[in-house]
Amino acid sequence: MDTDADISPKHGALMILSSAVCFMLVDKVLNCGLIPKSAQGTSLSRWRYKNILLSLIHSVITGFWAVACFYRQPSLAEDMISTFSWFSYSLVAFAIGYFIHDIFHMVLNDKSRQSYELIAHHIVVVCCFGVTTLYKQYIGYAVVSLLVELNGIFLHVRQIMQICGYSRQDDIYRLNSLVNIATYIAFRIPALAWMTRWLVINRDLVSLPFYTLGSLGMAVITVMTTILFWRLLQKDFLWRKDKHQKIL
């Protein structure tokens, strides 16, 4: 464990609170004329634009922060259980703050099925990350999971482009779709596969409560990741094939 890793869980609580408050403030700032006309049709469309933009900000920050964690501390990849630093610990706590904010953001504003799916995902993540920060263990494992946010950047850009009225036939939309699928395959799927593999291989090193929580979390997120991947393929790529068959 690094020398700067001897920190109190109070630091984690403070970082969680600070993160949630920061996202709440950014949400308020976005109301000051920063919402495009295409998203101002209804209160739900305005909220949806803000929510996705906040998610994009979170993905940019945590995705590159996760990369920086492994760059600054290569040993983090060697010991996923006890090795961590102030830098990586703060990342996990920061992510918890965002997910807590987003849960309340959706509960108060959106009652759609997709929203409930995301809330379920966020609750699982908050539980797993919360235990991690409380006991100061498995920080490296949590940081690996945040590498998927590198794909989240393009996933959220895709949603913003849809709100702004871009067609699936627009070159810029098609380019983002390709990069989105590429990063999905390069970051999201391998990260989750590696995490599952690590959990199985290191079963004897992981205590039963952590193993149970980790297994349940991975099961839920893996199912959601598979469904999302199919939806992306269907909406951004397979629709061209279906359209072509209808023409024929």
N, C-alpha and C positions, 0 to 999 in steps of 0.2 A: 504494500500500500504506500502511496506517495506521502511525503511528510505533510503536504498541504491538504491531505484528505481527512485529517483529524478535525472534523467540523461537526457542529451540533445539528440535530434535526430541526432546531429552531431556524437555522439558516434556510433549510428547505421550505419550511412553512412561510417564512418571509418572502422567499422567491416566488412561491406559488401565489401568494396574495398579490405581490407586486405585478406579476405577469397577468393575472386576471383583471386587475385594476387598469393596467396599461391597455389591454384589449378593449375594455369597456370605454376608456377615454377615446381611443381611436374610433370606435363605433360612433361616439358622439360627434367627433370632428367630421366624420364622413357626412353627417347631416347638414353641414355648412356648405351646401352648394357643390359637393363633390360627387354627386350621383348623376350619371349621364341621363339624358332625356329618355333613352330607350328603356331605362329601368324605373321610370317615374310614373308608370301607368297606374299602379295600385300600391297600396301600403305593403302588400306581400312581395311584389316585385322589387320595391325599394329595399325591403329587409333582406331579400334573397341576394341582391347584389352586394350589400354590405357584408353579409355573412360569408359569401364566397371570397370577397376581397380580404377579409380578416383571415380566412383559411389560407389564402395565398401568401399573406404576410408571414403567417406561422410556418408554412412549408419552406419558404425561402430562408428564414432565420434558423429553424431547427435542422433542416437538411444540411446546410453548409456548416452549421455548428457541430453536427455529428461527425462530419468528415474531419473537421479541425480537431476534434477530440482524439481521433485515432492518429492523426498526424503529430499532434503534440505529445501523445502518450501511446506509443506502439504497444507497450506492455498491456494495455487495456484489452487488446485482442487475444492476448495469451491467457489472461486470467479474467474470466467473465464474472467470477463470484465476488472476490474481495478487493480487486484492484480498482481504484477510481481516484479522481482528483477533484478539487474544488470546481474546476472548469466543467467536467463531465457531470458531476452531481448537480450543478446549477442548471445544466441543460435539461435534465430529466424533470427537475422541479418546475422549470419554466414551462415545459410542455404540459405538465399537470394543470398549471394555472390557465393555460389556453383552453384545454379540454373542459375544465369546469365552467369557464365562461361560455363556451360554445353550447354546453348542455343546457344552461339556463336560457341562452339566446334562442335555442330551438324550442324549448318547452313553452316559452312565452309567446313565440311568434309563428310557429309552423306546426301543423297537426297532420302533415302528410305521412304516408307510409315510409318514404325515403328518410324523412326526418327521424322517425322512430328507430329505423335501422342504424342511423348514425349515432343516435343517443345510446343505443345498446353497445355499439362499438366503443364510444367514449367512456361509458361506465366501466367496461372491461379494462380499458387502458388505464383509467384513473386508479382502479383497484390495484392493478399490477404495479404501476409506477409508484403508487402511494406506499405500498409495502416496501418497495425497493428503496425509496428515500428514507422511510422510517427506520429501517434496519441497516441501511447503508451497505447493502449487498446487491449483487447482480446489476450494478450500474452499467457495466460494459454490455450486458445483454440488452438492457433497455436502450442504450445508445445505438446498437445495431438496428433495433426496430425503427429508430427514427431516421435511418438512411432511406427508408421508403418515401420520406417527404421530398426527396429529390425528384421523384416521379410526381408527387402531389403538386408540385409547381405547375407542371404542364396540364395536369388534370383540372386544376382550378382555372388556369388560363382558358382552357377549352370551355368551361362553363361560363366564364365572363364573355367570351366571344359569342356564345349562343345568346346571351342576354342582350348584347350589343347589336344583334341582328345579322351576324355573319352567316353565310350559307355554307353548307357542307361542301359545296363545289368551289368555294373561294380558295385560292392558292394558299393564303396565309393560314386558313383553317385546316386545310389538308396537311400542310407542313407541321402544324402543331399536333395534329392527330398522329402523324407518323412518329414524331419525337415522343409523344405521350406513350404510344405502344412500345416504342424502343426502350424508354426508361422504365416502363412497367416490367418488361422482360429482363432488363439489365439490373434493376435495383429492387423493385418490390418483390417479385417472385423469388429471386435468389436469397434475399434477406430473410424472408419467411421460411424458405426451405432450409437455410443454414441454421436458423433458430430452432426449428423442429428437430433437425439432425443433432444439434448440440445437446438439446434437452434429453434425447434418447440415449446418446452416447455417455453423457455424464449423469445418468440416473442415480448412480450410487453416491455421487458427490452432492446431490441436491436434496435438501430435507423434504420430507413428505408434504408439508403445507405449501412450500414454494413450488414443488413439482406439480402438485394438484392445481394450484392457481395458474401456473404457467401453461400446463396442458390444456386447461379449459379455455384460457385466453387465446392460445394458438389455434385451437379448434374453431372458435367463433370467428376469429380474424381470417383464418384460411378459407372458410366457407364464404365469407363476405368478399374476400379478394377474388375468389373464383367467379362468383356471380358478377362482380364489377367488371372483370376482364371480359366476360362473355357479352355483357351489355355494351362495352366500348367497341368490341369487334362488330357486334350487330348493328349499332347505330352509326359508326363511322366508316365501316368498310363493307360489310355484307349487304347493306342497303343498295349499293351500286349493282351488286349481282342480282338481287331481287328485282330491281327496276329494269335491268337488262332482260331478264326472263319474261317480265310482263310485256315488254315491247315486242319481244319475239312471239 
